[in-house]
Amino acid sequence: MTARLFFCLVAGLLVGALGAPGMASAASLGFAPPIFVDQNLAGGEPLVTADPVHGTLVYTSHEGTTHLYQPGLATSSVLPFLVGYRDQVNMWTSKDDGKTWQIVNYQSTGFATDPSHNVGFSDPDLTTDAGGRIYNTGIDLANDALFSSADGGITWDRGTPQCHNGDRPWLAGGKNDEVFLATNTVEDDHEIFQSTDGGNTCSSTGISDSGTLPGGTSYSGDGKLYYVPDRDMLVEPTCLGGGFCDKGLGVSTWKRGDAKFTPQGIAYNQRLLAHWPAIALDAADTLYMVWDTDPRKNDAGGCANENPGEGPVPFNGAPGSPLPNAIQYASSHDLGKTWSAPVTVAAPASARAFWPWIAAGDAGKVSIVWYQSDKVVDLDCEQSNISLKAATILGADTGSPAIDAVDAVGRPIHDNGVCQGGTTCVVTGQDRRLGDFFTNSIDSRGCVFVASGDTTKADPVTGKARAISLPIFLRQNSGPALVGGGDCSGDTANLGLPASSSGAGGGNGATGTSGSRGHCVSRRRFRIRLRPPAGERLRSAKLFVAGKQVSIRSRGKLLQTLRGRRLTLPIDLRGLPKGAFTVRVEAVTVSGKRLVDLRRYRTCTPKRTPRSLRHSLRSSG
């Protein structure tokens, strides 16, 4: 079968282009069983990112030094930790969508990278610049290392062990070979430093993001920041009033050339349970912020009032007995100047929900993950079973979002307290094995994956708790995709689409349509011929553009699903406004295997795609 398809600016061509999206057309959110990335190394504070160009996933975590659990030090699991210790954050890569993982091993030394580029066991973070270079960071409680990879995380060829002094660095990839590192410095509270050579060196002076608001409330950057490529600016979450964001949350923004960050509006004005909020940007530049609330009784029943046997313990929460709390988010269409009313994602009646993280895709599509106890406890000093929850939210930028929430693992990932006292937890014997956060992100299919620590695997010899958590990886396998439309039941594959346009990826996880800027129109068109992997035959295919399924006219009929032995599509993007648009193909083979190819093309491209880019499908799953 041969079909002709033309993309044009008229709204009628795209199916269901208007209105707040619902979830009736897709299966419910679901995840494949968790995979242990490693059976010996620590997995607290993990992150994972996808490199669609090299077909890899990169996973990183804290090396575990300041996460050690005292009772586990007498178990056999300590020996692999000590043997593998290199004073560098842990890193692994996967070439099969996370089914298997390989430790990054620099020249078989056991180091992840050249030690002259990277020193620091703690506080990893991942980001990608416009050219596809991946960056990571690590600290030794004083220095902030910065290092990068140009081959999907296999080797890390650039870096410096001392971008600057500081604590809890966060990264945001900018233009080619550019990255920004935010950190809490000794000299100026919170500053952002810039590297323009792939992480080999950093600016000697930073850009300040701290100060006092007009009403007298102090603020400081705190949490992962993002680069907004179409506006050439940075946005960073801020904590108000110090401590655990005691007086609420906001964001600050910086435009290239500004002397310092500018604080914007306040999204929430109460204290948090977590150390910091999390933010994300969707493809339409809508900004989202997520947080956990911390309501308490006015009594002396909290961990901060007294920890039996140890006396008062600093930095471990607010006074008062805990009450059931909530996970909430707000959205902003003007990069934080104004915010929507808070939206409650979860409010368990007899539990505590905490440490939310957020990832955003196409306009109005976000994923939020969080931990949740099985009873109301003060987490810092009281035991509970901790589960990992996840929600897909469609229409998140509207007043009537559709929320689908699940237990992503189907079992607890931790059974104990969760200390938030930082490095003091090891001294007091409290349990900090999960670290201070965990994360979600978006893979090359436009679907969610999650990185978390897991403490449920006992020591193989003693059967007792290990001194560290182990890293696990979760991959969405049902429910709507956040990028490109369709669902998440298929494996990543190359279905004949030409490579994505250079610089069209965004680097922040949002890979849907971007906003239109300028008045030029696209000249881009190309033909794709879908071809199956070796030993397979295609049975059917669906096509999505800019997150919407497209009807295809073939032999006088409008079809949503193409069927037949030969599937050829001439695609014409001419006439579309300047921007970047996703093209997604979902195919089913005769044997029932589901495949997904998702690409992003920048319009107003001056040259046509060469015929040489018509290539055969090679399955990467």
BATOR-536710 format. One line per field, with one value per residue (C-alpha): residue number from 0; x negated, y, z negated. Coordinates in Angstrom, 3 decimals, m for minus. Layout:
BEGIN
k [NUM, ...]
c1 [X, ...]
c2 [Y, ...]
c3 [Z, ...]
***
This chain:
BEGIN
k [0, 1, 2, 3, 4, 5, 6, 7, 8, 9, 10, 11, 12, 13, 14, 15, 16, 17, 18, 19, 20, 21, 22, 23, 24, 25, 26, 27, 28, 29, 30, 31, 32, 33, 34, 35, 36, 37, 38, 39, 40, 41, 42, 43, 44, 45, 46, 47, 48, 49, 50, 51, 52, 53, 54, 55, 56, 57, 58, 59, 60, 61, 62, 63, 64, 65, 66, 67, 68, 69, 70, 71, 72, 73, 74, 75, 76, 77, 78, 79, 80, 81, 82, 83, 84, 85, 86, 87, 88, 89, 90, 91, 92, 93, 94, 95, 96, 97, 98, 99, 100, 101, 102, 103, 104, 105, 106, 107, 108, 109, 110, 111, 112, 113, 114, 115, 116, 117, 118, 119, 120, 121, 122, 123, 124, 125, 126, 127, 128, 129, 130, 131, 132, 133, 134, 135, 136, 137, 138, 139, 140, 141, 142, 143, 144, 145, 146, 147, 148, 149, 150, 151, 152, 153, 154, 155, 156, 157, 158, 159, 160, 161, 162, 163, 164, 165, 166, 167, 168, 169, 170, 171, 172, 173, 174, 175, 176, 177, 178, 179, 180, 181, 182, 183, 184, 185, 186, 187, 188, 189, 190, 191, 192, 193, 194, 195, 196, 197, 198, 199, 200, 201, 202, 203, 204, 205, 206, 207, 208, 209, 210, 211, 212, 213, 214, 215, 216, 217, 218, 219, 220, 221, 222, 223, 224, 225, 226, 227, 228, 229, 230, 231, 232, 233, 234, 235, 236, 237, 238, 239, 240, 241, 242, 243, 244, 245, 246, 247, 248, 249, 250, 251, 252, 253, 254, 255, 256, 257, 258, 259, 260, 261, 262, 263, 264, 265, 266, 267, 268, 269, 270, 271, 272, 273, 274, 275, 276, 277, 278, 279, 280, 281, 282, 283, 284, 285, 286, 287, 288, 289, 290, 291, 292, 293, 294, 295, 296, 297, 298, 299, 300, 301, 302, 303, 304, 305, 306, 307, 308, 309, 310, 311, 312, 313, 314, 315, 316, 317, 318, 319, 320, 321, 322, 323, 324, 325, 326, 327, 328, 329, 330, 331, 332, 333, 334, 335, 336, 337, 338, 339, 340, 341, 342, 343, 344, 345, 346, 347, 348, 349, 350, 351, 352, 353, 354, 355, 356, 357, 358, 359, 360, 361, 362, 363, 364, 365, 366, 367, 368, 369, 370, 371, 372, 373, 374, 375, 376, 377, 378, 379, 380, 381, 382, 383, 384, 385, 386, 387, 388, 389, 390, 391, 392, 393, 394, 395, 396, 397, 398, 399, 400, 401, 402, 403, 404, 405, 406, 407, 408, 409, 410, 411, 412, 413, 414, 415, 416, 417, 418, 419, 420, 421, 422, 423, 424, 425, 426, 427, 428, 429, 430, 431, 432, 433, 434, 435, 436, 437, 438, 439, 440, 441, 442, 443, 444, 445, 446, 447, 448, 449, 450, 451, 452, 453, 454, 455, 456, 457, 458, 459, 460, 461, 462, 463, 464, 465, 466, 467, 468, 469, 470, 471, 472, 473, 474, 475, 476, 477, 478, 479, 480, 481, 482, 483, 484, 485, 486, 487, 488, 489, 490, 491, 492, 493, 494, 495, 496, 497, 498, 499, 500, 501, 502, 503, 504, 505, 506, 507, 508, 509, 510, 511, 512, 513, 514, 515, 516, 517, 518, 519, 520, 521, 522, 523, 524, 525, 526, 527, 528, 529, 530, 531, 532, 533, 534, 535, 536, 537, 538, 539, 540, 541, 542, 543, 544, 545, 546, 547, 548, 549, 550, 551, 552, 553, 554, 555, 556, 557, 558, 559, 560, 561, 562, 563, 564, 565, 566, 567, 568, 569, 570, 571, 572, 573, 574, 575, 576, 577, 578, 579, 580, 581, 582, 583, 584, 585, 586, 587, 588, 589, 590, 591, 592, 593, 594, 595, 596, 597, 598, 599, 600, 601, 602, 603, 604, 605, 606, 607, 608, 609, 610, 611, 612, 613, 614, 615, 616, 617, 618, 619, 620]
c1 [0.000, m1.225, 0.229, m0.279, m0.398, m0.719, m1.118, 0.300, 1.193, 4.959, 6.212, 8.582, 5.793, 4.807, 7.221, 8.438, 6.143, 8.190, 9.482, 8.036, 6.823, 8.263, 7.071, 9.953, 8.044, 5.037, 4.517, 3.920, 0.475, m1.753, m5.406, m7.445, m8.901, m11.882, m15.382, m18.309, m20.973, m23.655, m23.694, m26.525, m26.945, m24.922, m21.809, m20.769, m19.951, m19.805, m19.098, m18.730, m18.766, m18.403, m20.764, m18.673, m21.587, m23.805, m20.909, m22.036, m20.677, m22.940, m22.255, m24.100, m23.890, m25.610, m28.567, m27.087, m29.698, m27.345, m24.367, m25.787, m23.422, m25.267, m23.519, m24.481, m28.197, m28.545, m27.213, m29.065, m27.624, m30.145, m33.075, m31.974, m31.280, m34.786, m36.501, m34.645, m35.041, m36.779, m35.555, m33.428, m29.673, m28.508, m27.640, m26.198, m25.034, m22.482, m22.196, m18.941, m16.459, m17.460, m17.109, m20.798, m23.379, m27.157, m29.266, m31.269, m34.888, m37.683, m40.459, m39.615, m40.785, m37.477, m37.172, m34.202, m36.314, m39.847, m40.414, m42.025, m38.586, m36.336, m36.622, m33.551, m31.311, m28.118, m25.336, m25.196, m23.055, m22.625, m21.896, m22.436, m23.488, m22.122, m24.858, m24.048, m26.953, m25.914, m27.185, m27.431, m28.727, m29.965, m31.271, m33.602, m31.672, m33.735, m34.598, m32.094, m33.433, m32.049, m32.627, m31.015, m30.575, m30.067, m29.329, m26.252, m28.044, m30.461, m33.527, m33.852, m36.502, m36.241, m36.019, m37.443, m37.483, m37.017, m34.419, m34.023, m33.677, m30.165, m27.511, m24.568, m25.323, m22.640, m23.232, m21.491, m22.807, m22.840, m24.191, m26.759, m29.513, m27.810, m26.590, m25.554, m26.355, m24.383, m25.823, m25.733, m29.080, m31.149, m31.380, m27.917, m25.247, m24.089, m25.679, m25.604, m28.831, m29.200, m31.387, m31.655, m34.181, m32.257, m33.180, m36.968, m36.857, m34.301, m33.860, m35.785, m32.843, m29.282, m25.831, m24.078, m20.616, m19.937, m18.823, m15.849, m12.386, m10.680, m8.697, m11.867, m11.750, m15.041, m15.273, m17.893, m18.117, m17.518, m16.832, m17.450, m17.520, m16.682, m17.813, m15.036, m16.581, m14.078, m14.435, m18.132, m17.536, m17.685, m14.953, m15.692, m13.461, m13.931, m13.304, m11.884, m12.890, m15.647, m15.481, m13.050, m11.713, m10.064, m8.126, m7.345, m8.520, m9.168, m11.507, m14.180, m15.095, m18.223, m18.595, m21.997, m23.890, m22.034, m24.215, m22.139, m18.940, m15.603, m13.057, m9.584, m6.220, m5.499, m3.886, m3.320, m3.711, m4.046, m6.854, m7.908, m8.630, m11.390, m14.637, m13.603, m10.906, m11.280, m10.430, m9.980, m9.245, m6.916, m7.324, m5.195, m7.434, m4.812, m6.655, m5.581, m6.610, m5.860, m6.226, m5.118, m3.225, m4.097, m1.069, m1.715, m0.007, m0.929, m2.560, m5.970, m5.564, m7.843, m11.325, m12.699, m11.399, m13.324, m14.980, m14.999, m18.477, m20.191, m18.632, m17.612, m18.847, m19.449, m18.147, m15.628, m12.295, m9.810, m8.434, m4.999, m3.368, m2.919, 0.497, 1.516, 0.077, 0.282, m1.682, m0.776, m1.883, m1.238, m1.785, m2.920, m2.519, m4.951, m7.969, m7.047, m5.718, m2.246, m1.088, 2.069, 3.812, 2.162, 3.421, 3.436, 2.024, 2.171, 3.537, 3.467, 5.755, 3.421, m0.079, m2.855, m3.832, m7.226, m10.125, m8.162, m9.927, m8.484, m9.178, m7.287, m6.790, m4.328, m2.163, m0.196, m1.655, m3.649, m4.754, m5.116, m6.664, m6.903, m7.487, m4.629, m4.563, m1.928, m0.975, m1.291, m4.775, m7.484, m9.741, m13.018, m12.759, m9.800, m9.527, m7.117, m6.898, m7.767, m6.280, m7.039, m4.052, m3.738, m1.125, m0.635, 1.216, 2.781, 4.069, 1.732, 1.660, 5.445, 7.968, 9.254, 6.292, 6.731, 4.616, 3.808, 1.791, 0.396, m1.961, m4.805, m6.654, m3.788, m5.683, m7.565, m11.083, m12.075, m11.082, m12.475, m12.779, m14.005, m16.532, m16.663, m19.471, m22.167, m25.594, m24.557, m22.384, m25.407, m26.641, m23.280, m22.648, m19.524, m18.654, m19.623, m20.166, m17.679, m19.579, m17.609, m15.695, m14.882, m13.893, m11.872, m12.638, m11.502, m13.010, m13.492, m9.948, m8.481, m7.620, m8.542, m11.384, m12.252, m15.494, m15.282, m17.156, m15.806, m16.732, m14.606, m17.301, m18.900, m22.564, m23.112, m25.071, m23.475, m19.978, m20.057, m19.756, m22.576, m24.555, m23.403, m20.424, m20.700, m19.819, m16.646, m15.257, m11.569, m10.260, m6.714, m5.081, m1.457, 0.512, 0.155, m3.213, m4.229, m5.886, m4.674, m1.251, m0.325, m1.014, m4.002, m3.482, m6.231, m10.016, m12.345, m13.187, m14.464, m11.497, m13.075, m12.583, m15.528, m17.578, m16.194, m17.209, m20.371, m19.567, m15.880, m15.979, m15.616, m17.810, m15.352, m13.214, m10.528, m10.706, m7.332, m6.399, m8.139, m6.643, m6.672, m9.118, m9.574, m7.543, m9.472, m7.830, m9.283, m10.758, m11.233, m9.832, m10.968, m9.754, m9.827, m9.503, m8.811, m10.845, m10.778, m13.713, m15.380, m12.985, m9.899, m7.138, m5.086, m1.344, m0.212, m1.380, m0.010, m1.396, m1.427, m2.553, m3.043, m1.465, 1.735, 2.701, 2.956, 5.504, 3.878, 5.617, 5.055, 6.998, 9.706, 10.115, 8.998, 7.230, 5.862, 4.083, 2.125, 2.084, 0.216, m3.171, m4.677, m4.121, m5.541, m4.803, m5.880, m5.893, m5.633, m6.314, m6.365, m4.254, m4.556, m5.767, m9.235, m9.608, m10.294, m7.739, m7.666, m6.918, m6.092, m5.454, m3.964, m4.154, m3.025, m4.762, m3.019, m4.421, m2.786, m5.884, m5.186, m7.783, m8.098, m10.191, m10.059, m11.948, m11.946, m12.341, m13.057, m11.084, m12.466, m15.326, m16.930, m17.824, m15.816, m16.586, m18.986, m17.699, m20.533, m18.664, m16.045, m17.341, m16.099, m14.749, m17.148, m15.510, m17.285, m15.026]
c2 [0.000, 3.504, 6.549, 10.258, 12.549, 16.324, 18.391, 21.852, 24.654, 24.124, 22.827, 20.312, 18.009, 17.013, 14.750, 16.121, 19.136, 21.258, 20.887, 19.570, 16.018, 13.025, 9.467, 7.534, 6.704, 5.152, 2.365, 3.231, 4.203, 1.235, 0.283, m2.815, m4.603, m2.733, m3.674, m3.537, m1.506, m2.929, m5.581, m4.073, m0.313, 2.441, 3.883, 6.936, 10.244, 8.695, 10.211, 8.718, 10.349, 9.167, 9.873, 9.138, 9.873, 7.121, 4.927, 4.829, 5.514, 7.011, 6.344, 7.973, 7.870, 8.920, 6.673, 6.142, 7.578, 9.868, 7.530, 4.592, 2.924, 1.958, m1.407, m2.530, m1.944, m5.419, m7.180, m8.684, m6.038, m3.521, m5.281, m4.631, m1.026, m0.599, m2.410, m0.340, 3.005, 5.615, 8.989, 9.495, 9.313, 5.982, 5.786, 3.088, 2.934, 0.783, 0.067, m1.910, 0.547, m0.331, m4.106, m4.497, m2.068, m1.745, 0.188, 3.029, 1.975, 4.301, 2.234, m0.724, 1.213, 1.056, 4.841, 6.152, 8.885, 10.196, 11.210, 14.445, 15.434, 14.243, 13.992, 13.763, 10.980, 12.944, 15.015, 13.860, 15.570, 15.019, 17.432, 17.657, 20.673, 21.607, 19.609, 16.389, 16.434, 14.929, 16.444, 15.144, 16.545, 15.366, 16.913, 16.214, 18.504, 21.418, 21.136, 20.870, 18.634, 18.961, 16.414, 15.457, 12.822, 13.193, 9.503, 8.724, 8.246, 5.526, 7.736, 11.084, 13.102, 16.546, 17.873, 19.685, 18.549, 22.149, 24.121, 25.991, 25.380, 24.650, 22.177, 20.540, 21.508, 21.351, 21.516, 22.974, 22.339, 25.391, 25.931, 23.616, 22.870, 25.172, 24.189, 26.104, 24.826, 26.194, 25.680, 26.947, 28.711, 29.770, 33.401, 34.360, 31.893, 30.660, 31.270, 29.884, 29.287, 28.807, 26.548, 27.089, 24.341, 21.207, 21.343, 21.672, 25.058, 27.265, 30.989, 32.434, 34.539, 33.377, 34.822, 35.414, 34.020, 34.994, 38.066, 39.661, 40.236, 43.631, 42.401, 41.376, 37.599, 36.049, 33.842, 31.614, 29.346, 25.760, 22.853, 21.807, 24.677, 24.641, 26.405, 27.722, 27.461, 29.495, 32.403, 31.935, 32.180, 30.186, 29.479, 28.194, 27.274, 29.346, 28.654, 31.455, 31.953, 29.328, 25.911, 23.593, 26.517, 27.684, 30.540, 28.989, 28.695, 30.755, 30.907, 33.269, 33.884, 35.058, 36.354, 36.256, 39.377, 40.024, 40.714, 38.436, 36.410, 38.185, 36.703, 36.143, 35.298, 33.026, 29.659, 28.475, 30.200, 27.377, 25.124, 21.993, 18.471, 17.945, 19.898, 21.657, 21.744, 20.487, 22.283, 21.314, 23.019, 21.605, 22.138, 25.293, 26.823, 26.349, 26.087, 23.624, 23.421, 20.476, 20.223, 18.313, 19.995, 19.557, 20.149, 19.399, 19.585, 22.366, 20.034, 18.620, 15.276, 15.676, 14.309, 17.823, 18.083, 15.069, 11.954, 9.372, 8.339, 11.088, 14.282, 17.012, 16.311, 19.330, 19.780, 16.928, 18.587, 20.838, 20.481, 19.017, 15.667, 15.103, 15.146, 13.654, 15.830, 16.301, 16.436, 19.603, 21.451, 24.793, 25.971, 29.269, 30.544, 33.443, 31.638, 32.205, 35.750, 34.422, 30.956, 28.904, 27.802, 24.682, 21.374, 18.392, 15.235, 13.014, 13.521, 10.153, 10.120, 8.099, 8.495, 10.957, 11.704, 13.256, 14.061, 14.712, 15.137, 16.220, 15.757, 17.533, 16.723, 18.116, 21.063, 20.197, 16.694, 15.954, 13.061, 13.409, 10.790, 10.698, 8.402, 7.536, 5.915, 3.380, 5.335, 8.809, 8.998, 11.545, 10.056, 11.194, 8.995, 6.636, 3.447, 2.898, 1.046, 3.416, 2.934, 4.708, 6.423, 7.914, 10.015, 11.020, 14.323, 15.494, 19.038, 19.936, 23.545, 23.887, 24.158, 20.609, 18.232, 14.462, 12.607, 8.886, 7.717, 4.253, 2.391, 2.173, m0.770, m2.670, m3.239, m1.089, m0.011, 0.824, m0.225, 2.159, 5.830, 8.378, 10.735, 14.264, 15.484, 15.363, 14.099, 13.933, 10.881, 8.573, 9.854, 9.450, 6.006, 7.111, 5.725, 7.960, 5.231, 6.772, 10.084, 13.307, 12.810, 10.515, 11.401, 10.712, 11.688, 11.061, 8.430, 8.412, 6.997, 10.012, 7.848, 7.975, 6.280, 6.482, 6.128, 5.264, 3.650, 0.378, m1.000, m4.174, m6.544, m7.977, m8.824, m12.204, m13.665, m12.326, m11.640, m8.276, m4.748, m3.518, m0.386, 1.182, 1.208, m0.372, 1.497, 0.462, 1.500, 1.681, 2.006, 2.969, 0.236, 1.388, 4.599, 7.750, 9.025, 12.484, 13.338, 12.739, 11.234, 7.570, 5.131, 3.539, m0.140, m0.289, m0.611, 1.996, 1.272, 2.977, 2.852, 4.719, 8.292, 10.580, 11.697, 14.540, 18.054, 19.314, 21.423, 20.479, 18.356, 20.989, 19.172, 19.385, 16.350, 18.294, 17.162, 18.051, 21.072, 24.306, 27.744, 29.592, 32.481, 34.543, 34.510, 32.129, 28.939, 25.476, 24.095, 20.651, 17.461, 13.858, 10.345, 7.456, 3.800, 1.632, m1.565, m4.293, m5.675, m8.828, m11.747, m9.537, m8.143, m5.039, m5.464, m1.888, 1.610, 4.827, 8.314, 11.246, 14.833, 17.365, 14.945, 14.371, 11.351, 12.228, 10.897, 9.749, 9.983, 6.845, 5.860, 8.351, 7.286, 8.870, 6.271, 6.406, 3.057, 1.971, m1.725, m3.734, m5.130, m1.897, 1.308, 4.433, 7.991, 11.171, 13.776, 17.447, 19.993, 22.930, 25.827, 25.111, 28.033, 28.216, 25.826, 22.183, 19.425, 15.773, 12.982, 9.649, 6.284, 3.368, 0.045, m3.499, m6.506, m9.672, m11.430, m8.803, m6.803, m3.104, m0.569, 3.212, 5.730, 9.324, 12.176, 15.943, 18.224, 21.908, 23.747, 26.494, 24.130, 25.616, 22.298, 19.217, 15.995, 13.932, 10.724, 8.928, 9.347, 6.793, 3.899, 0.530, m0.260, m1.656, m2.597, m1.370, m3.221]
c3 [0.000, 0.804, m0.902, m0.354, m3.341, m3.410, m6.576, m6.268, m8.594, m8.548, m11.875, m10.339, m9.226, m12.734, m14.571, m17.900, m17.865, m20.256, m23.806, m27.027, m26.382, m28.200, m28.669, m27.156, m23.943, m25.684, m28.181, m31.830, m33.024, m33.792, m34.231, m33.498, m36.548, m38.035, m36.892, m39.291, m37.515, m39.822, m42.553, m44.602, m44.126, m45.795, m44.185, m46.201, m44.465, m40.972, m37.561, m34.086, m30.654, m27.063, m24.152, m21.035, m18.676, m20.122, m21.269, m24.895, m28.344, m31.000, m34.696, m37.609, m41.409, m44.619, m45.494, m48.954, m51.329, m53.251, m52.776, m54.743, m57.200, m60.395, m61.029, m57.528, m58.036, m59.577, m56.444, m53.482, m51.142, m52.494, m50.787, m47.144, m48.121, m49.545, m46.653, m44.077, m45.843, m43.627, m45.007, m41.890, m41.342, m39.934, m36.223, m33.972, m30.346, m28.543, m24.816, m25.011, m26.555, m30.113, m29.944, m30.831, m32.212, m32.035, m34.539, m33.002, m33.466, m32.391, m30.765, m33.067, m36.138, m38.005, m37.734, m35.773, m34.170, m34.122, m37.789, m36.639, m35.228, m38.027, m41.805, m44.020, m45.358, m45.920, m44.322, m40.670, m38.044, m34.303, m31.472, m27.710, m25.637, m22.200, m20.468, m22.348, m24.821, m28.190, m31.454, m35.023, m38.291, m41.691, m44.900, m47.826, m50.195, m48.874, m45.175, m42.315, m39.525, m35.987, m33.208, m29.896, m27.193, m23.444, m22.725, m24.782, m28.096, m27.006, m27.474, m29.239, m27.415, m29.027, m32.547, m35.532, m39.169, m40.324, m38.430, m41.724, m45.430, m46.629, m47.685, m45.886, m42.272, m39.560, m35.801, m32.743, m29.229, m26.975, m23.465, m21.884, m24.457, m26.977, m30.427, m33.542, m37.053, m40.009, m43.488, m47.065, m47.316, m50.290, m49.240, m47.929, m49.095, m45.649, m42.244, m38.708, m36.766, m33.015, m30.890, m27.138, m26.333, m27.233, m30.914, m30.721, m32.461, m34.197, m34.603, m37.544, m38.690, m39.128, m38.534, m41.853, m42.585, m46.185, m48.064, m49.785, m48.320, m48.721, m51.738, m53.562, m52.877, m51.895, m48.784, m47.229, m44.201, m45.309, m42.945, m39.363, m36.884, m33.153, m30.006, m27.750, m24.264, m22.244, m24.704, m25.518, m29.258, m32.499, m35.039, m38.540, m41.506, m44.650, m48.312, m50.420, m54.029, m54.223, m55.856, m54.080, m52.026, m55.240, m53.610, m50.268, m46.686, m43.605, m40.632, m39.367, m35.726, m33.948, m30.396, m28.731, m29.672, m32.950, m36.004, m38.246, m38.372, m38.810, m41.264, m39.835, m41.414, m44.393, m43.601, m47.192, m50.561, m53.109, m54.323, m52.404, m53.591, m50.974, m50.761, m47.510, m44.820, m41.254, m38.012, m34.361, m31.040, m28.417, m24.682, m24.772, m27.473, m30.173, m33.463, m36.163, m39.801, m42.101, m45.894, m48.994, m51.837, m55.532, m57.821, m61.504, m64.868, m67.249, m69.749, m70.647, m68.889, m65.876, m65.220, m65.488, m69.056, m70.293, m68.896, m71.740, m72.800, m70.814, m72.075, m69.628, m66.093, m63.827, m60.290, m60.410, m59.966, m61.678, m65.212, m65.758, m65.041, m61.292, m59.612, m56.242, m53.487, m49.724, m46.467, m44.569, m41.452, m39.788, m36.215, m34.758, m31.192, m31.714, m33.205, m36.812, m36.900, m37.686, m38.744, m38.567, m41.744, m43.196, m41.801, m44.175, m42.567, m45.655, m49.176, m50.979, m54.003, m56.213, m54.801, m54.032, m50.401, m49.745, m47.380, m44.172, m40.821, m37.473, m33.753, m30.948, m27.282, m24.752, m25.782, m28.914, m29.350, m32.496, m34.688, m38.453, m40.732, m44.531, m47.491, m49.854, m53.298, m54.356, m57.481, m58.962, m60.455, m60.984, m58.344, m59.857, m62.943, m62.469, m60.397, m57.517, m54.211, m51.366, m47.885, m44.614, m43.019, m39.536, m37.754, m34.128, m33.819, m30.555, m30.298, m33.156, m31.942, m32.226, m35.017, m34.464, m34.219, m33.797, m36.384, m36.198, m39.227, m39.998, m42.291, m39.778, m41.378, m42.977, m46.248, m48.790, m47.855, m51.452, m54.980, m57.594, m58.416, m55.856, m57.424, m56.018, m58.246, m55.563, m56.551, m60.230, m59.467, m59.289, m62.660, m64.416, m62.887, m61.017, m57.590, m54.665, m52.054, m49.606, m49.675, m49.269, m46.000, m43.087, m39.527, m36.405, m32.816, m29.230, m26.945, m23.176, m22.735, m24.507, m27.522, m31.210, m32.958, m36.641, m38.623, m42.329, m45.150, m46.600, m50.040, m49.984, m48.692, m51.811, m52.284, m50.538, m53.476, m56.657, m55.320, m57.083, m55.732, m53.516, m54.266, m50.970, m48.642, m45.193, m41.966, m40.122, m36.731, m35.789, m32.237, m31.256, m29.171, m28.948, m28.927, m26.844, m25.690, m26.868, m23.554, m20.019, m20.786, m20.857, m23.685, m25.382, m24.579, m21.914, m21.918, m20.439, m16.802, m13.676, m11.318, m8.443, m9.631, m8.864, m11.842, m13.939, m12.976, m14.630, m17.681, m17.657, m20.791, m23.500, m26.017, m28.901, m28.231, m26.385, m22.788, m21.366, m19.272, m20.084, m19.911, m16.614, m16.300, m13.178, m9.946, m7.701, m6.450, m6.095, m2.881, m4.306, m2.785, m2.704, m2.001, m4.421, m3.633, m6.629, m6.646, m9.286, m11.236, m10.013, m10.275, m10.796, m8.587, m9.329, m9.655, m10.360, m11.243, m12.725, m12.266, m14.717, m14.103, m16.885, m19.351, m17.343, m15.269, m11.594, m9.123, m5.890, m2.517, m0.465, 2.635, 1.843, m1.790, m5.058, m7.197, m10.729, m10.496, m7.427, m6.646, m4.061, m3.078, m1.724, m3.657, m1.984, m3.109, m1.302, m4.093, m3.223, m5.978, m3.538, m4.719, m8.431, m10.585, m12.077, m14.972, m15.745, m15.278, m16.298, m13.830, m15.473, m13.829, m15.762, m13.940, m14.705, m13.173, m12.018, m15.097, m17.329, m18.300, m18.806, m17.598, m17.958, m16.024, m17.306, m15.612, m15.886, m12.857, m12.777, m10.143, m7.898, m7.069, m3.907, m2.283, m1.518, m3.313, m1.151, 0.389, m1.392, m4.667, m3.595, m5.602, m6.787, m10.200, m12.763, m16.045, m19.186, m21.582]
***
